[in-house]
Amino acid sequence: GENVEQHPSTLSVQEGDSAVIKCTYSDSASNYFPWYKQELGKRPQLIIDIRSNVGEKKDQRIAVTLNKTAKHFSLHITETQPEDSAVYFCAASKGGAQKLVFGQGTRLTINP
Amino acid sequence: KAGVTQTPRYLIKTRGQQVTLSCSPISGHRSVSWYQQTPGQGLQFLFEYFSETQRNKGNFPGRFSGRQFSNSRSEMNVSTLELGDSALYLCASSFAGALTDEQFFGPGTRLTVL
């Protein structure tokens, strides 16, 4: 079945710097790749997603890139702020299914 | 619109007991998926229900089961509880059209098995 690897597991950056989190997936049929942010004690919330027919998507300070050939996708956060501190999860899905396979998560800490 | 709700928020059970968790999706959403979240295994897919039918299933033993009602509300049942079942159980709802849709998560039910 599908397997999603996420790196790094922890990431610490200075406020204002950029943060990059990378994920690789195993199933070439996967075609939907969301990113979720989970703050401590709260529910995961979608921050951005990308479908396989698009190589890049941007929403203000957040962007996601997808390389289908290499089967990896990345989350980029620019001009980081303290409220960006959270655990970020990547996920993959295929065939219009609502089954998400998640990466292990990245704990991002923004240092003021 | 009201968000996804889950009840109860916290549960403490002992080994061997069974438990039922409930999830009410966003109005108009037809799909409900369930996930188990633990520090060691992360977020793992349990199953998805759509129009009262299980449409997808993860790799969990048969002790984990679910159902969906005609109003799209869903329940999840775990029988013969084991210590390893202690986790945060999250449900997520989506409209579920032809493409994979954004899933909106509920606050979760924290299950502790003693």
Interface residues (C-beta under 8 A of the other chain):
Chain A: G1 N31 Y32 P34 Y36 K42 R43 P44 Q45 L46 D49 R51 F89 A91 S93 K94 G96 A97 Q98 K99 L100 V101 F102 G103 Q104 G105
Chain B: S31 S33 Y35 G42 L43 Q44 F45 E48 F50 R55 N56 G58 N59 L90 A92 S94 A96 G97 A98 L99 T100 D101 E102 Q103 F104 F105 G106 P107 G108
